[in-house]
Amino acid sequence: MSYNLSIMEQFILSNFSFGFGSILIAVVGFIILNLGLVIFLGSKDVVSRAFAFMNFMVVLWILTNVFLFASVQTSSVGSIISKSAYAFGLLPVFALSYCCYVQITKKRNFALEITYFFTTIILAYFILLTDSIIGEGTWVHSISWAGVQVWANNYGALSFIYYLFYGVPLIIGLYFLRKKAKQEQDIVKKKQFLGIFWIIVIGVTPPTITSIILPSLQIDSYDWIGGITGVFWIAATSYFLMRKNQTEQVFPVLIVKAELIIIAMIFIFGVGMFY
């Protein structure tokens, strides 16, 4: 008895090969999503919501990487996904910068939110629909032991704009957060600001090196490690939960519920990959 593949199944089989590396990246993404949900559901204050939103943006970038590093050489969508990874890579940085602002002011800024939103739309247009910033992606080689496919992009004449919008919000956000920590007189609050500062530094540094700096130097074989370094973000987010739970006793029960959800998601994902 023959089984006719659906259009979606044919598309996935012809374009993707999910190996160990891409699946591991997906698991990291799902865990970060889980922690983000815990923070978002466990506390309604603006600081927690901003931190949770930053986690969600990290997840979008990581899941884009899952499909990028699973895109086979003959993939018709690998080039598109490789450009999308750069577009989605701006989301965590903008969210991180905004999170730093909220950490300092303890309030939302709708003007800043709108500015980031439209800036993201404009940059995404030029990245995805033109080659002026990021050129087309090309398959380079596969890393068999890791089960990942390596893709590389050419850089357009305006590629400096990408690095400008990636680096400046990140540096400004971290600078003012560090400055606020130094100016804070209350010891507890000072430690909280410093804790958040180092959380962000630890979470953002590894993927910045492997997925932004090295590819710009035409060293692309380590790009896939950027998604896996999300484990540092998991550790940093866990620290945020621990610090937050010192004043709000709402996380433990939600953590149990969220862990059950994430285990189910990982199980479904894993079964879908191999069957």
N, C-alpha and C positions, 0 to 999 in steps of 0.2 A: 504494500500500500504506500503510494507516494504522498509526500507532504509538500504542498505548494506554499512557498514562502510569501509572506505579505510584502507589500511595497516597502514598508518600514524595515522589515527584517533584511530584505535584499539590500537596502541602502546602507544599513549598519554593517553587514557582512562585507560589502564591497569597499567600504571606506575606512573601517576601523578594525583594529586588532588590540583588544584590551589585555595587556600583559600585567605582570606583577607590579611594575612601577606605576602605571596609570591607575590601577585599582587601589594601590596604597595611597596615592594622592587623593582619590575619591573618599577613602575612609577618613583621612585627615580632614577633608572638607566637611564631611557629615558630622564629625565630632565638634568642629568649630561651630557649625550650624546649631548643634545641640546646646552648646554652651551659650551661644547668643540667645537662643530661645529661653534658656534658664534665666539669664539676666533680664531680658525684655519682660518676661512674665512675672519675675520675682520682685521687681521694683519699678515703681512708676515715676521715680524722680528723673529729671531731664538728663542728669549725668549718666545714669545707667542706660537709659534709652539711647543716648548718643553712642555709648560704648557698644551696645548691642547692634546698632545700625552699622557701626564700623565692622563688626564681625560678619554681618550679612554681606557686606561689600567684599570682604576677603573671600568669603565662600564663593561668590560669583566668579571671581578671578581664578580661584583654585579649580572650580568645575570646568571652566574654559580650558584650563591646562590639561585636565583629564582627557578631553576629546582631542586636544592638540597632539599630545604625546601618544595617542592611540591611532592617529591618522596615518594610514599606510602610504607608501610611496606613490601608488596609483590613485590615491584619494582625490576626488574632485572638489572636496571642501576643505582640505588641509590648509591651502593657501589662505582661504577666508578666515578660518579659525585662528591661524597664526597672527593675522592682523587684528582679529577680535581680542586676542590675549593682551595686546598692547592697549587697546581701548578700555578693556575691563580693568587693566592694571592701574588706571588713573582713579578708579572709584575708591579703592581703599585709602589712597593718599588724600583725596579730597575729604573723605569721611574722617580720616585720622586728624587732619588739620582742624576740621569742624569740632571734633571731639575734644581737642586741646582747648579750643575756644570755650566750649561749654564747661570744661573742667575748671576754667578760670572764672568765668562770669556766672556760672550756675543758672543760665537762662538761654533760651533759643534766640536765634537771630534770623528772622525770615528773609531779610535782605541778603544775608550771606548765603542762605540756603538756595535762594533763587539764582544768585550769581554762580554758585557752583553747578547748579542744575543746567543752566544754559551754556556755561563753559564746557561742561561735559558733552552736551549735545553737539556743539560746534566742533569740538575736537574729534568726537567720534565720527562725524561726517567726513572730515578731512582724512582721518586715519583709514576708515573703512572704504570710502568711495573714491579716494584719490591716492596717488603714490607720492604726493608732495612731502609727506611726513614719514610714513612707513610704507615701503614698497611691498611687492608681492612676496609671499613666503614660498620657499622651495625646500623640498625634502633633501636632507644631507646624508644621513645614514641611520641605521638602527643600532641600538645597544642591546644585544641579545640577552645578556645576563640580567638586565634590568627590565626587559620587555617594553622598551619605549622607543618611539620614533623621534629623531632629532630634526627639527625644522629651523630654517634661518630666514631672516628678512633682509632685503636691501633697505637702505636708509635714503630718504629723499633729501632735497636741498633744504627743506624746512624741518628736518629732524630735530634741530636744536630746540624747537618749540616744545616738543614732547618732553625733553629733559628739563626744560624750564618750568613747565607746568607740573612735572613730577617732583622736582627737587625743591622749588621755592615754597609751596604750601607746607611741605614736610618740614623744612628747616625753620620756617616762621613759627609753625605750631609748636615744635619742640623747644624753640628758643624762648617763647613767651611762657611755656609751661615750666621750663627750668627757672626762668626769672621769677615767676610767681612762687616757686618753691623756696627760692633763696630769700624772698621778701617776707614770707609768711613767718609770723612770730610764734604762733601756736605750734608746739612740737608735734602734736598728733597730726594736724593738717599738713605740716611741712613733710612729714613722713609719707602721708597719703599722696601728695603731689609728686614727691620724688619717686614713689612706687609706681604711679601711673606713667611718669616719664620713662623709667627704665623698662616698664612693660612694653611701651611703644617702641623704644629703641631695640630691644631684644626681638620683638616680633617682626619689625620691618627690615632690619639690617641684612639677614641672610638672603631673602628673596630679591632685595635690591641688588646685591652683589651678583647672584647667580642668574637673574632674569633680566636685569637692566644694564649693569655695568659690563659684565663679561660679554654678552652678545654684541654690545656696541664696539667691542674690541675684536669681533669676529671669532669669539670663543663660545660656541653654541652647545657643546656637548654636556655642559653642566646646567643648562636651562631647566631641565626637568626636576632638578634637585630643589628649585625654588618652591615648588608646591609641597614637597615633602618637608621642607623646613617650617611648614605650618605647625609642626609639633612644638616649636618654640612659642608660637602664638597660643597654642593650647595651654602650655605651661603658664604663659603670661596671663591669659584669661582666667585660668584657675586661681591664680594669685589675686586677681581682681575680685573674684567671687569670695575668696576667703576674707579679704579686707572688708568687703561690703557686708558680709554676713556678721561681722563683729557688731554692727549697729542695727542690722535688719535680720531677724530670725525667720526668714521666709524661704530661703534657698534649699534647705535639706530635702523637704518633701518634694519640691519641684524637680530637684536634681534626680531623684529616684524615678519620677514619672518621665522626665526627659531622657534618662538613660534607657528606659524600656523602649521609648520611641526610636531612639537612635539605633539600638540593637536590632529592632525590627527592620529599620530602613537599610542597615548594612546587610542583613540577611537577605532581604529581597533583592538588593543590588547585586550581591554576590551570586545568588542563584541565577539571576538574569544574565550574568556575564558568562556563566559556564554551561547553561542549558538553553 
